[in-house]
Amino acid sequence: LDLLETEFDDSLHNGRVRNIVITGGGARLNGMELLMQNRFGVPVRLGRPQVIRGMPEVLSGPSGCVLTGLLLAVADTNQAKCAGLVMPEDLGVFGRLKHWWSENFY
């Protein structure tokens, strides 16, 4: 938390930060939200990833945010066209990723 405070000191003390969203496995540590709220003086909440059709339940919490964000970035239409990943839309993000994986690694 010291490192975060040092990194964002100016923004925190000038009122440019109105709230903090925490993600990742550490966000689920007991008391983390309250600890950060008391330390930084702004509301803190757990982040949740965007819901994606076919997404496993295990990725629905804060620890799934980074992976879900990466999957969404890969599935972005423009990036998919450049990388040759354009698939039928009904496959969904995970279906397209599975198809790409099987095409490139099997």
N, CA, C and O atoms as a MOPAC input file, in Angstrom:
PM7 MOZYME 1SCF
protein

 N      0.82300 1    -1.19900 1     0.00000 1
 C      0.00000 1     0.00000 1     0.00000 1
 C      0.86400 1     1.25900 1     0.00000 1
 O      0.48200 1     2.28800 1    -0.55600 1
 N      2.03900 1     1.16200 1     0.63400 1
 C      2.95500 1     2.30600 1     0.61300 1
 C      3.35200 1     2.65300 1    -0.81700 1
 O      3.39900 1     3.82400 1    -1.19100 1
 N      3.63500 1     1.62500 1    -1.61000 1
 C      4.02100 1     1.84100 1    -2.99900 1
 C      2.89400 1     2.51100 1    -3.78500 1
 O      3.14200 1     3.43200 1    -4.56300 1
 N      1.66100 1     2.05200 1    -3.58500 1
 C      0.51800 1     2.67500 1    -4.25700 1
 C      0.36200 1     4.12700 1    -3.84500 1
 O      0.13400 1     4.99900 1    -4.68300 1
 N      0.48500 1     4.37800 1    -2.55800 1
 C      0.32300 1     5.74600 1    -2.07200 1
 C      1.40200 1     6.65600 1    -2.65600 1
 O      1.11800 1     7.78900 1    -3.04500 1
 N      2.62400 1     6.16700 1    -2.71600 1
 C      3.71000 1     6.95500 1    -3.29900 1
 C      3.44900 1     7.22800 1    -4.77600 1
 O      3.64800 1     8.34500 1    -5.25300 1
 N      3.00800 1     6.21100 1    -5.49000 1
 C      2.77500 1     6.32800 1    -6.92700 1
 C      1.63300 1     7.29500 1    -7.25300 1
 O      1.70800 1     8.04700 1    -8.22400 1
 N      0.59200 1     7.26900 1    -6.44500 1
 C     -0.59800 1     8.07700 1    -6.73100 1
 C     -0.78800 1     9.23500 1    -5.76700 1
 O     -1.88200 1     9.79100 1    -5.67300 1
 N      0.26600 1     9.60500 1    -5.04800 1
 C      0.18700 1    10.62900 1    -4.01300 1
 C     -0.45400 1    11.92000 1    -4.51000 1
 O     -1.37800 1    12.43200 1    -3.87800 1
 N      0.01700 1    12.44500 1    -5.61300 1
 C     -0.49500 1    13.70300 1    -6.14300 1
 C     -1.98000 1    13.60600 1    -6.47900 1
 O     -2.75900 1    14.48700 1    -6.11300 1
 N     -2.37100 1    12.54900 1    -7.16800 1
 C     -3.77600 1    12.37800 1    -7.55300 1
 C     -4.67700 1    12.18800 1    -6.34500 1
 O     -5.79100 1    12.71000 1    -6.30900 1
 N     -4.19700 1    11.43900 1    -5.35200 1
 C     -5.00300 1    11.19800 1    -4.15200 1
 C     -5.22800 1    12.47800 1    -3.36500 1
 O     -6.33600 1    12.73100 1    -2.89300 1
 N     -4.19500 1    13.27800 1    -3.22200 1
 C     -4.29900 1    14.46400 1    -2.38000 1
 C     -4.88600 1    15.67500 1    -3.09500 1
 O     -5.24700 1    16.65200 1    -2.43800 1
 N     -4.98900 1    15.63900 1    -4.40300 1
 C     -5.60500 1    16.73500 1    -5.14700 1
 C     -7.05000 1    16.44000 1    -5.52200 1
 O     -7.66000 1    17.19400 1    -6.27900 1
 N     -7.59800 1    15.35400 1    -5.00300 1
 C     -9.00300 1    15.03200 1    -5.23500 1
 C     -9.31400 1    14.49300 1    -6.61200 1
 O    -10.48400 1    14.41900 1    -6.98900 1
 N     -8.30500 1    14.11400 1    -7.37600 1
 C     -8.56600 1    13.58000 1    -8.71500 1
 C     -9.01100 1    12.12800 1    -8.68200 1
 O     -9.55700 1    11.62500 1    -9.66400 1
 N     -8.78500 1    11.45500 1    -7.57300 1
 C     -9.24000 1    10.07700 1    -7.41400 1
 C    -10.48500 1    10.10500 1    -6.54100 1
 O    -10.43100 1    10.51600 1    -5.38200 1
 N    -11.60800 1     9.66500 1    -7.10300 1
 C    -12.86700 1     9.67400 1    -6.35200 1
 C    -13.20800 1     8.32300 1    -5.76600 1
 O    -13.93100 1     8.24500 1    -4.77300 1
 N    -12.70300 1     7.26100 1    -6.35800 1
 C    -12.90000 1     5.91800 1    -5.81400 1
 C    -11.84100 1     4.99000 1    -6.39500 1
 O    -11.17800 1     5.31200 1    -7.38100 1
 N    -11.70300 1     3.84400 1    -5.76500 1
 C    -10.71500 1     2.85500 1    -6.18200 1
 C    -11.43700 1     1.53400 1    -6.40700 1
 O    -12.27500 1     1.12600 1    -5.60300 1
 N    -11.10300 1     0.87400 1    -7.50300 1
 C    -11.62700 1    -0.45400 1    -7.80300 1
 C    -10.45000 1    -1.41600 1    -7.72800 1
 O     -9.44500 1    -1.23400 1    -8.41500 1
 N    -10.57900 1    -2.44000 1    -6.88800 1
 C     -9.48700 1    -3.40300 1    -6.74800 1
 C     -9.87500 1    -4.72200 1    -7.40900 1
 O    -11.02000 1    -5.16500 1    -7.32900 1
 N     -8.89500 1    -5.33600 1    -8.06200 1
 C     -9.12000 1    -6.60000 1    -8.76100 1
 C     -7.98200 1    -7.55800 1    -8.44500 1
 O     -7.01500 1    -7.19400 1    -7.77600 1
 N     -8.10400 1    -8.76000 1    -8.92300 1
 C     -7.07600 1    -9.76900 1    -8.70500 1
 C     -7.34100 1   -10.55800 1    -7.43600 1
 O     -8.23000 1   -10.22000 1    -6.65300 1
 N     -6.57000 1   -11.59900 1    -7.24300 1
 C     -6.75500 1   -12.47100 1    -6.08400 1
 C     -6.59400 1   -11.74600 1    -4.76300 1
 O     -7.31000 1   -12.04600 1    -3.80800 1
 N     -5.66600 1   -10.79600 1    -4.68400 1
 C     -5.44100 1   -10.05300 1    -3.44500 1
 C     -6.61400 1    -9.18700 1    -3.03500 1
 O     -6.74800 1    -8.83200 1    -1.86400 1
 N     -7.46300 1    -8.84500 1    -3.99100 1
 C     -8.63500 1    -8.02500 1    -3.68500 1
 C     -9.60400 1    -8.75700 1    -2.76700 1
 O    -10.39100 1    -8.12700 1    -2.06100 1
 N     -9.54600 1   -10.08200 1    -2.77600 1
 C    -10.46500 1   -10.88400 1    -1.96700 1
 C     -9.95900 1   -11.12700 1    -0.54500 1
 O    -10.64500 1   -11.76700 1     0.25200 1
 N     -8.76800 1   -10.62400 1    -0.22000 1
 C     -8.24800 1   -10.79800 1     1.13300 1
 C     -9.19400 1   -10.15000 1     2.13200 1
 O     -9.68400 1    -9.04200 1     1.91000 1
 N     -9.44300 1   -10.83600 1     3.21500 1
 C    -10.36400 1   -10.35800 1     4.23400 1
 C     -9.95300 1    -8.97100 1     4.73300 1
 O     -8.84100 1    -8.79200 1     5.23000 1
 N    -10.84300 1    -7.99900 1     4.60100 1
 C    -10.61000 1    -6.64900 1     5.09500 1
 C     -9.86900 1    -5.72300 1     4.15000 1
 O     -9.60800 1    -4.57400 1     4.50600 1
 N     -9.52100 1    -6.18600 1     2.95200 1
 C     -8.73900 1    -5.37100 1     2.02000 1
 C     -9.46300 1    -4.08700 1     1.62100 1
 O     -8.85100 1    -3.02000 1     1.58000 1
 N    -10.76300 1    -4.17900 1     1.32700 1
 C    -11.51000 1    -2.98200 1     0.92900 1
 C    -11.47100 1    -1.92500 1     2.02500 1
 O    -11.18000 1    -0.75900 1     1.76200 1
 N    -11.76400 1    -2.33600 1     3.24800 1
 C    -11.79000 1    -1.40300 1     4.37600 1
 C    -10.39900 1    -0.83800 1     4.65200 1
 O    -10.25900 1     0.35700 1     4.91600 1
 N     -9.38700 1    -1.67200 1     4.59400 1
 C     -8.01200 1    -1.22500 1     4.81300 1
 C     -7.62900 1    -0.13900 1     3.81100 1
 O     -7.07800 1     0.89500 1     4.18900 1
 N     -7.92100 1    -0.37600 1     2.53800 1
 C     -7.57400 1     0.60100 1     1.50800 1
 C     -8.40800 1     1.86700 1     1.63200 1
 O     -7.90100 1     2.97000 1     1.42400 1
 N     -9.67700 1     1.71400 1     1.96900 1
 C    -10.53600 1     2.88500 1     2.13500 1
 C    -10.02200 1     3.76700 1     3.26900 1
 O     -9.97900 1     4.99000 1     3.13500 1
 N     -9.63700 1     3.15400 1     4.37400 1
 C     -9.10100 1     3.92300 1     5.49900 1
 C     -7.75800 1     4.56000 1     5.15200 1
 O     -7.48000 1     5.68500 1     5.56600 1
 N     -6.93900 1     3.85900 1     4.40800 1
 C     -5.60300 1     4.35500 1     4.06200 1
 C     -5.65800 1     5.51000 1     3.06700 1
 O     -4.93800 1     6.49700 1     3.21800 1
 N     -6.52000 1     5.38700 1     2.03900 1
 C     -6.53300 1     6.37300 1     0.96900 1
 C     -7.66000 1     7.39300 1     1.07600 1
 O     -7.64100 1     8.40600 1     0.37600 1
 N     -8.63300 1     7.14500 1     1.93200 1
 C     -9.69600 1     8.12100 1     2.16600 1
 C    -10.70600 1     8.27300 1     1.04900 1
 O    -11.37300 1     9.30300 1     0.95700 1
 N    -10.83200 1     7.26600 1     0.20000 1
 C    -11.84500 1     7.28100 1    -0.86000 1
 C    -12.55500 1     5.93000 1    -0.84900 1
 O    -11.99200 1     4.94600 1    -0.36800 1
 N    -13.78800 1     5.86600 1    -1.37200 1
 C    -14.49800 1     4.58600 1    -1.41800 1
 C    -13.73200 1     3.55000 1    -2.24900 1
 O    -13.13500 1     3.87600 1    -3.27500 1
 N    -13.76400 1     2.30700 1    -1.78700 1
 C    -13.08800 1     1.20200 1    -2.46500 1
 C    -14.10500 1     0.08900 1    -2.68300 1
 O    -14.89900 1    -0.21800 1    -1.79400 1
 N    -14.07700 1    -0.51500 1    -3.87100 1
 C    -14.97400 1    -1.63900 1    -4.14000 1
 C    -14.23800 1    -2.70400 1    -4.93100 1
 O    -13.21600 1    -2.43800 1    -5.56400 1
 N    -14.77800 1    -3.91900 1    -4.88300 1
 C    -14.23700 1    -5.02300 1    -5.67200 1
 C    -14.67700 1    -4.88500 1    -7.12100 1
 O    -15.84600 1    -4.60900 1    -7.39300 1
 N    -13.75800 1    -5.07300 1    -8.04000 1
 C    -14.09500 1    -5.06600 1    -9.45500 1
 C    -14.60300 1    -6.43000 1    -9.88200 1
 O    -14.22000 1    -7.45300 1    -9.31400 1
 N    -15.45100 1    -6.44000 1   -10.86800 1
 C    -15.96500 1    -7.68100 1   -11.44400 1
 C    -15.77900 1    -7.58500 1   -12.96000 1
 O    -15.97500 1    -6.51600 1   -13.53800 1
 N    -15.40800 1    -8.67700 1   -13.60000 1
 C    -15.20700 1    -8.62000 1   -15.04800 1
 C    -16.53200 1    -8.50700 1   -15.80200 1
 O    -17.59500 1    -8.85700 1   -15.29000 1
 N    -16.43400 1    -8.01500 1   -17.01600 1
 C    -17.59800 1    -7.96300 1   -17.89300 1
 C    -18.07400 1    -9.38800 1   -18.13600 1
 O    -17.26200 1   -10.29300 1   -18.33400 1
 N    -19.37000 1    -9.58600 1   -18.12300 1
 C    -19.91500 1   -10.92600 1   -18.35000 1
 C    -19.76900 1   -11.27900 1   -19.82800 1
 O    -20.13600 1   -10.50300 1   -20.71000 1
 N    -19.23200 1   -12.44900 1   -20.06900 1
 C    -19.03800 1   -12.94700 1   -21.42800 1
 C    -19.76200 1   -14.27900 1   -21.54100 1
 O    -19.63400 1   -15.13800 1   -20.66900 1
 N    -20.51700 1   -14.44600 1   -22.60900 1
 C    -21.23400 1   -15.70000 1   -22.81800 1
 C    -20.25100 1   -16.86300 1   -22.81200 1
 O    -19.22600 1   -16.82700 1   -23.49200 1
 N    -20.57300 1   -17.88700 1   -22.04300 1
 C    -19.73200 1   -19.06800 1   -21.96400 1
 C    -18.59800 1   -18.96800 1   -20.95800 1
 O    -17.80400 1   -19.89800 1   -20.82300 1
 N    -18.51700 1   -17.84600 1   -20.25200 1
 C    -17.43400 1   -17.65500 1   -19.28800 1
 C    -17.64100 1   -18.55400 1   -18.07700 1
 O    -18.73300 1   -18.57900 1   -17.50900 1
 N    -16.61300 1   -19.29000 1   -17.67300 1
 C    -16.74900 1   -20.13800 1   -16.48600 1
 C    -17.02600 1   -19.30100 1   -15.23500 1
 O    -16.53500 1   -18.17900 1   -15.10900 1
 N    -17.79900 1   -19.84600 1   -14.33300 1
 C    -18.16600 1   -19.15600 1   -13.09800 1
 C    -16.93600 1   -18.72500 1   -12.30400 1
 O    -16.95800 1   -17.68500 1   -11.64500 1
 N    -15.87300 1   -19.50900 1   -12.36100 1
 C    -14.66300 1   -19.21300 1   -11.59300 1
 C    -14.04700 1   -17.86400 1   -11.99600 1
 O    -13.31500 1   -17.26900 1   -11.20600 1
 N    -14.32800 1   -17.38200 1   -13.19200 1
 C    -13.78600 1   -16.10600 1   -13.65600 1
 C    -14.70000 1   -14.92300 1   -13.38100 1
 O    -14.39700 1   -13.80600 1   -13.80300 1
 N    -15.81100 1   -15.13900 1   -12.68300 1
 C    -16.78200 1   -14.06400 1   -12.48900 1
 C    -16.42700 1   -13.10800 1   -11.35900 1
 O    -17.08400 1   -12.07700 1   -11.20800 1
 N    -15.41700 1   -13.41400 1   -10.56700 1
 C    -15.02300 1   -12.55300 1    -9.45800 1
 C    -13.83600 1   -11.67400 1    -9.81000 1
 O    -13.38000 1   -11.66600 1   -10.95300 1
 N    -13.33800 1   -10.93700 1    -8.83000 1
 C    -12.21700 1   -10.02100 1    -9.05400 1
 C    -10.96800 1   -10.68900 1    -9.62600 1
 O    -10.21600 1   -10.05900 1   -10.37000 1
 N    -10.74300 1   -11.95100 1    -9.28800 1
 C     -9.54000 1   -12.62300 1    -9.78100 1
 C     -9.61600 1   -12.93200 1   -11.27300 1
 O     -8.59200 1   -13.24600 1   -11.88100 1
 N    -10.79200 1   -12.85200 1   -11.87600 1
 C    -10.93800 1   -13.10900 1   -13.30400 1
 C    -10.84800 1   -11.87200 1   -14.17200 1
 O    -10.92600 1   -11.97200 1   -15.39600 1
 N    -10.68400 1   -10.70000 1   -13.56100 1
 C    -10.69400 1    -9.44800 1   -14.32400 1
 C     -9.57700 1    -9.35000 1   -15.35600 1
 O     -9.83100 1    -8.97900 1   -16.50300 1
 N     -8.36800 1    -9.67000 1   -14.97700 1
 C     -7.24100 1    -9.51700 1   -15.89800 1
 C     -7.37700 1   -10.47200 1   -17.07600 1
 O     -7.23400 1   -10.06400 1   -18.22900 1
 N     -7.65000 1   -11.73500 1   -16.79400 1
 C     -7.78700 1   -12.70900 1   -17.87500 1
 C     -8.94500 1   -12.34200 1   -18.79700 1
 O     -8.81900 1   -12.42600 1   -20.01900 1
 N    -10.06000 1   -11.94100 1   -18.22100 1
 C    -11.21600 1   -11.55700 1   -19.02900 1
 C    -10.88900 1   -10.35300 1   -19.90100 1
 O    -11.26700 1   -10.31200 1   -21.07200 1
 N    -10.19200 1    -9.37700 1   -19.34000 1
 C     -9.78200 1    -8.21100 1   -20.12300 1
 C     -8.87700 1    -8.58500 1   -21.28100 1
 O     -9.01300 1    -8.05100 1   -22.38200 1
 N     -7.95400 1    -9.50100 1   -21.03300 1
 C     -7.06700 1    -9.96000 1   -22.10600 1
 C     -7.84400 1   -10.69400 1   -23.19100 1
 O     -7.58900 1   -10.50300 1   -24.38000 1
 N     -8.78400 1   -11.52600 1   -22.78400 1
 C     -9.60400 1   -12.24300 1   -23.76500 1
 C    -10.42100 1   -11.27600 1   -24.60900 1
 O    -10.54900 1   -11.45400 1   -25.82000 1
 N    -10.97000 1   -10.25800 1   -23.96900 1
 C    -11.74600 1    -9.26900 1   -24.71400 1
 C    -10.85800 1    -8.50600 1   -25.69100 1
 O    -11.28300 1    -8.18300 1   -26.80000 1
 N     -9.64200 1    -8.22200 1   -25.28300 1
 C     -8.72200 1    -7.52000 1   -26.17900 1
 C     -8.38800 1    -8.38100 1   -27.39500 1
 O     -8.35300 1    -7.88200 1   -28.51900 1
 N     -8.14400 1    -9.66300 1   -27.17300 1
 C     -7.83900 1   -10.57100 1   -28.27800 1
 C     -9.04200 1   -10.70700 1   -29.19700 1
 O     -8.89500 1   -10.80000 1   -30.41600 1
 N    -10.22600 1   -10.71800 1   -28.61200 1
 C    -11.43900 1   -10.93200 1   -29.39100 1
 C    -11.91600 1    -9.67600 1   -30.10900 1
 O    -12.83300 1    -9.74500 1   -30.92700 1
 N    -11.31600 1    -8.54500 1   -29.81700 1
 C    -11.71000 1    -7.30000 1   -30.47200 1
 C    -11.67000 1    -7.50400 1   -31.98600 1
 O    -10.71300 1    -8.06600 1   -32.52100 1
 N    -12.70300 1    -7.05000 1   -32.65800 1
 C    -12.83600 1    -7.30600 1   -34.09400 1
 C    -11.62500 1    -6.86300 1   -34.89600 1
 O    -11.13500 1    -7.61500 1   -35.73900 1
 N    -11.13600 1    -5.65600 1   -34.65100 1
 C     -9.99300 1    -5.17300 1   -35.43100 1
 C     -8.75300 1    -6.01300 1   -35.18400 1
 O     -8.03600 1    -6.35500 1   -36.12500 1
 N     -8.49600 1    -6.34500 1   -33.93500 1
 C     -7.33000 1    -7.16400 1   -33.62300 1
 C     -7.50900 1    -8.56900 1   -34.18300 1
 O     -6.55900 1    -9.17700 1   -34.67600 1
 N     -8.72300 1    -9.07400 1   -34.10300 1
 C     -8.99000 1   -10.41800 1   -34.60800 1
 C     -8.75100 1   -10.48700 1   -36.11000 1
 O     -8.20700 1   -11.47600 1   -36.60200 1
 N     -9.14800 1    -9.45500 1   -36.84300 1
 C     -8.92200 1    -9.44300 1   -38.29000 1
 C     -7.43200 1    -9.44100 1   -38.59800 1
 O     -6.97100 1   -10.17600 1   -39.47200 1
 N     -6.68000 1    -8.61500 1   -37.87900 1
 C     -5.23400 1    -8.53600 1   -38.11700 1
 C     -4.53900 1    -9.84700 1   -37.78700 1
 O     -3.57900 1   -10.23100 1   -38.45400 1
 N     -5.01800 1   -10.53100 1   -36.76700 1
 C     -4.37500 1   -11.77400 1   -36.33900 1
 C     -4.96700 1   -13.00400 1   -37.02000 1
 O     -4.52700 1   -14.12400 1   -36.75800 1
 N     -5.95400 1   -12.81200 1   -37.88900 1
 C     -6.58300 1   -13.94100 1   -38.55800 1
 C     -7.48500 1   -14.74200 1   -37.64200 1
 O     -7.65200 1   -15.94700 1   -37.83100 1
 N     -8.07100 1   -14.07900 1   -36.64500 1
 C     -8.90300 1   -14.77800 1   -35.67100 1
 C    -10.39300 1   -14.60800 1   -35.91000 1
 O    -11.19000 1   -15.00300 1   -35.06000 1
 N    -10.79100 1   -14.04200 1   -37.02400 1
 C    -12.20600 1   -13.78500 1   -37.24100 1
 C    -12.94700 1   -15.10800 1   -37.34300 1
 O    -12.65100 1   -15.94100 1   -38.20000 1
 N    -13.89600 1   -15.28000 1   -36.46900 1
 C    -14.67900 1   -16.50600 1   -36.38300 1
 C    -16.15900 1   -16.13900 1   -36.44200 1
 O    -16.51100 1   -14.97100 1   -36.28100 1
 N    -17.01800 1   -17.11200 1   -36.66900 1
 C    -18.44900 1   -16.82600 1   -36.59100 1
 C    -18.80100 1   -16.27800 1   -35.21100 1
 O    -18.33300 1   -16.78500 1   -34.19100 1
 N    -19.61600 1   -15.25400 1   -35.19300 1
 C    -19.96100 1   -14.58100 1   -33.93500 1
 C    -20.61800 1   -15.50300 1   -32.91400 1
 O    -20.49100 1   -15.27000 1   -31.71200 1
 N    -21.31200 1   -16.53700 1   -33.36300 1
 C    -22.02500 1   -17.39400 1   -32.41400 1
 C    -21.09400 1   -18.26400 1   -31.57200 1
 O    -21.55500 1   -18.93300 1   -30.64800 1
 N    -19.79700 1   -18.26800 1   -31.87200 1
 C    -18.85800 1   -19.02200 1   -31.04600 1
 C    -18.60500 1   -18.33800 1   -29.70600 1
 O    -18.27200 1   -19.01400 1   -28.73300 1
 N    -18.75100 1   -17.04200 1   -29.63300 1
 C    -18.44800 1   -16.31000 1   -28.40700 1
 C    -16.94100 1   -16.18300 1   -28.22400 1
 O    -16.16200 1   -16.76600 1   -28.97800 1
 N    -16.54600 1   -15.42700 1   -27.23100 1
 C    -15.13000 1   -15.15700 1   -26.98900 1
 C    -14.35500 1   -16.43300 1   -26.70600 1
 O    -13.29200 1   -16.65400 1   -27.28700 1
 N    -14.87500 1   -17.27600 1   -25.82000 1
 C    -14.15200 1   -18.48300 1   -25.44900 1
 C    -14.10400 1   -19.47800 1   -26.60400 1
 O    -13.11600 1   -20.19400 1   -26.76400 1
 N    -15.15800 1   -19.52700 1   -27.40600 1
 C    -15.15800 1   -20.39600 1   -28.57100 1
 C    -14.12100 1   -19.96200 1   -29.59300 1
 O    -13.42400 1   -20.79500 1   -30.17100 1
 N    -14.02000 1   -18.65300 1   -29.81500 1
 C    -13.01800 1   -18.14100 1   -30.74500 1
 C    -11.61200 1   -18.41100 1   -30.23200 1
 O    -10.72400 1   -18.77700 1   -31.00100 1
 N    -11.41200 1   -18.23000 1   -28.92500 1
 C    -10.09400 1   -18.49300 1   -28.34600 1
 C     -9.73500 1   -19.97100 1   -28.47400 1
 O     -8.60200 1   -20.31100 1   -28.81500 1
 N    -10.70000 1   -20.84700 1   -28.20000 1
 C    -10.46300 1   -22.29100 1   -28.31600 1
 C    -10.12300 1   -22.65800 1   -29.75900 1
 O     -9.19900 1   -23.43200 1   -30.01200 1
 N    -10.88000 1   -22.09300 1   -30.70100 1
 C    -10.62600 1   -22.37100 1   -32.11200 1
 C     -9.22900 1   -21.89400 1   -32.51000 1
 O     -8.48700 1   -22.62300 1   -33.16700 1
 N     -8.87400 1   -20.68200 1   -32.11700 1
 C     -7.55600 1   -20.14200 1   -32.43000 1
 C     -6.46100 1   -21.01900 1   -31.83600 1
 O     -5.46700 1   -21.31800 1   -32.49800 1
 N     -6.65000 1   -21.43100 1   -30.57800 1
 C     -5.65900 1   -22.26800 1   -29.89700 1
 C     -5.46700 1   -23.58600 1   -30.65500 1
 O     -4.33800 1   -24.01300 1   -30.90100 1
 N     -6.58200 1   -24.22300 1   -31.02100 1
 C     -6.47900 1   -25.51600 1   -31.71000 1
 C     -5.86600 1   -25.36500 1   -33.10500 1
 O     -5.16100 1   -26.26100 1   -33.57000 1
 N     -6.12700 1   -24.24700 1   -33.76900 1
 C     -5.55300 1   -24.01700 1   -35.09300 1
 C     -4.04700 1   -23.76700 1   -35.03100 1
 O     -3.32100 1   -24.12000 1   -35.96000 1
 N     -3.58500 1   -23.17000 1   -33.95900 1
 C     -2.18600 1   -22.76400 1   -33.88100 1
 C     -1.28700 1   -23.69000 1   -33.07300 1
 O     -0.06500 1   -23.62400 1   -33.20700 1
 N     -1.85800 1   -24.54900 1   -32.24000 1
 C     -1.02800 1   -25.36300 1   -31.36200 1
 C     -1.29100 1   -26.85500 1   -31.46100 1
 O     -0.67900 1   -27.61800 1   -30.71300 1
 N     -2.16100 1   -27.30800 1   -32.33800 1
 C     -2.41200 1   -28.74900 1   -32.47800 1
 C     -2.12200 1   -29.20600 1   -33.86700 1
 O     -2.27600 1   -30.38800 1   -34.17300 1

